[in-house]
Amino acid sequence: MKSSKAFTMVELMVVVLIVGILAAVAVPLMSGRIDSSKWSEGKAAMGTIASALRSYAAEKGSFTAAPTLANIGLTDNDLDGTYFTHQAYAITSATATGSQVSFVITCTAASSTRTGKPAAPAVMTLTSNAANSYVATFAEGSGT
């Protein structure tokens, strides 16, 4: 009786099949993580806009007109990143009464001119309400 220390073709095919199944399951999970990490850049830029709004309100006391990125001291280059450009950000609403600032900042992925922008979610919103002790929350939206 001869003993063989090699793998048979069937054993190798079973291993390849198992690896293929694992890869097919892992790819969708990883693509969701990729979009999530891309949105980290958008969240950071919305935080920059929020800081600029708070600074402007602290200095001026209130918003005399609807605040824009330019009149709160931000330039286009301040918000341009790897996945999002300044076109993706909008100050949807902002009010300031003394030291209390409330705002809604929206980031729309489709408005970015970058090719690697995330696919989902389509929109993310940063909301801060002075009445709720300045709690800032990020909400995902569909953009519809």
C-alpha positions in Angstrom: 0.0 0.0 0.0 1.4 3.3 -1.2 0.9 6.4 1.0 0.4 9.7 -0.9 1.2 13.1 0.8 -0.4 15.2 -2.0 -3.8 16.8 -2.2 -6.3 15.3 -4.7 -8.0 17.5 -7.3 -11.4 17.1 -5.4 -9.9 18.4 -2.2 -8.4 21.4 -4.0 -11.7 22.1 -5.7 -13.6 22.0 -2.4 -11.1 24.5 -0.9 -11.5 26.9 -3.9 -15.3 26.6 -3.6 -15.3 27.5 0.1 -12.9 30.5 -0.5 -15.2 31.6 -3.3 -18.3 31.5 -1.1 -16.6 33.4 1.7 -15.4 36.1 -0.8 -18.9 36.4 -2.2 -20.3 37.0 1.2 -17.5 39.4 2.3 -17.6 41.8 -0.7 -21.0 43.4 0.0 -20.1 43.8 3.7 -16.9 45.5 2.8 -18.4 47.9 0.3 -20.7 49.2 3.0 -17.7 49.9 5.2 -16.0 51.8 2.4 -18.9 54.2 1.9 -19.1 54.6 5.7 -15.4 55.6 5.8 -15.9 58.0 2.9 -18.7 59.7 4.8 -16.3 60.4 7.6 -14.8 63.1 5.4 -18.2 64.6 4.9 -19.0 64.6 8.6 -15.7 66.3 9.4 -16.3 69.0 6.8 -19.8 69.6 8.2 -18.2 69.9 11.7 -15.9 72.6 10.2 -19.0 74.5 8.9 -20.7 74.1 12.3 -17.6 75.6 14.1 -17.5 78.5 11.6 -21.2 79.2 12.2 -20.7 79.2 16.0 -17.7 81.4 15.7 -19.5 83.8 13.4 -22.5 84.0 15.8 -20.2 84.5 18.8 -18.5 87.4 17.1 -21.5 89.1 15.4 -24.3 88.1 17.8 -26.7 87.0 15.1 -27.0 86.3 11.4 -28.1 89.4 9.6 -28.7 87.4 6.4 -28.9 83.7 5.5 -25.3 82.5 6.2 -23.3 81.1 3.3 -20.0 79.4 3.3 -18.3 82.5 2.0 -19.7 85.0 4.5 -18.9 82.8 7.6 -15.2 82.8 6.6 -14.8 79.5 4.7 -13.3 79.2 1.3 -13.9 76.5 -1.3 -10.5 75.0 -0.6 -11.4 74.6 3.1 -14.0 72.0 2.2 -12.6 70.3 -0.9 -11.5 66.8 0.0 -10.8 63.4 -1.5 -14.5 62.4 -1.9 -16.5 65.6 -1.5 -16.1 69.1 -3.0 -17.5 72.4 -1.6 -20.5 72.0 -3.9 -21.8 69.1 -1.8 -22.3 71.2 1.3 -25.2 73.6 2.1 -26.4 75.5 5.1 -30.1 74.6 5.0 -31.0 76.8 8.0 -29.2 78.7 10.7 -30.4 81.0 13.5 -28.5 82.7 16.3 -29.8 84.4 19.3 -27.0 85.6 21.5 -24.9 82.6 22.3 -27.5 80.0 21.2 -27.0 78.7 17.7 -29.2 76.3 15.8 -28.4 75.0 12.3 -29.0 72.3 9.7 -26.1 71.5 7.4 -26.6 69.2 4.5 -24.1 67.2 2.5 -25.3 65.7 -0.8 -23.0 63.1 -2.3 -24.3 63.6 -5.9 -23.4 67.3 -5.8 -19.7 66.5 -5.4 -17.6 66.5 -8.5 -15.3 63.8 -7.3 -15.4 60.4 -8.9 -15.0 58.3 -5.8 -17.9 59.8 -3.9 -20.0 57.4 -1.8 -23.1 55.8 -3.2 -25.1 55.4 0.0 -26.6 57.2 1.7 -27.3 59.9 -0.8 -27.6 62.7 1.8 -26.3 63.3 5.3 -27.5 66.1 7.6 -26.0 67.6 10.7 -28.5 69.2 13.0 -27.8 71.2 16.1 -30.6 72.6 18.2 -29.7 75.2 20.9 -32.8 74.2 22.8 -31.5 70.6 23.2 -28.2 71.6 24.8 -26.3 71.8 21.5 -26.8 68.2 20.6 -25.4 67.6 17.1 -26.9 64.6 15.3 -26.1 63.2 11.9 -29.0 61.8 10.0 -28.8 59.8 6.8 -31.3 60.6 4.0 -32.2 59.3 0.6 -32.1 62.6 -1.1 -35.6 62.3 -2.4 
